[in-house]
Amino acid sequence: MMKAKFILSAIAIFCVGFVAQAQDIKIGYTNVELIMDMMPEMEQIGADIQDYQQQLQTNIQTKGESFQRQVQTYQQAAATMTEDARATKENELRKLNEELQKFEQDAQVSYQRKLQQLLEPVQTKVFNAINAVAAENNYTHIFSDSVGNNPVLLYTKDDDKFTELVLKKLGVAIPEGGIPSGSN
């Protein structure tokens, strides 16, 4: 009996200690994508990346049209060409096709690099604001409510307005009607 009271007392002390320690934790969550989308710089970034994409598409289209003209010229002349000349031209066209495919792949990589370059200053600004708001409001943990398509949320109160605090810190106007549900 005495042993049971001792064990229960130890458990109670452990639980009280855990509750006291847990009171120091303040967890918040936010929607980084929403904040990024609401940043005024994003409109210019969208226009810049669209222009860049158009330039890449124009270059790809020009190279593709040039390649197609060479293929058509070869097809028209193939019947009158010697076997060696046909083989040489086919080899040349194969190399041109490989170069075109590589150019398209390089364009995709270039597009991604340019997008990251344009987004980096805004991302830094948003993450710095998140860190500042978390420190100013005594949060111990902040989670993004979306990573890919899977929300990452351990705990939050319905009245947690962390996203609004970050937008206010950044000087971004909150839309009439407030932030969409699930984005606080």
GINOR-V169041 format. One record per run of one state. SS is the DSSP state (~ for helix, > for strand, _ for the rest). FROM is the first residue (numbers start at 1). TO is the last residue. Records with the same first field share a line. If there is no record, write none. Layout:
SS->FROM-TO  FROM-TO
This chain:
_->1-1  23-26  31-31  39-40  81-82  137-140  145-146  148-149  151-161  171-184
~->2-22  32-38  41-80  83-136  162-170
>->27-30  141-144  147-147  150-150
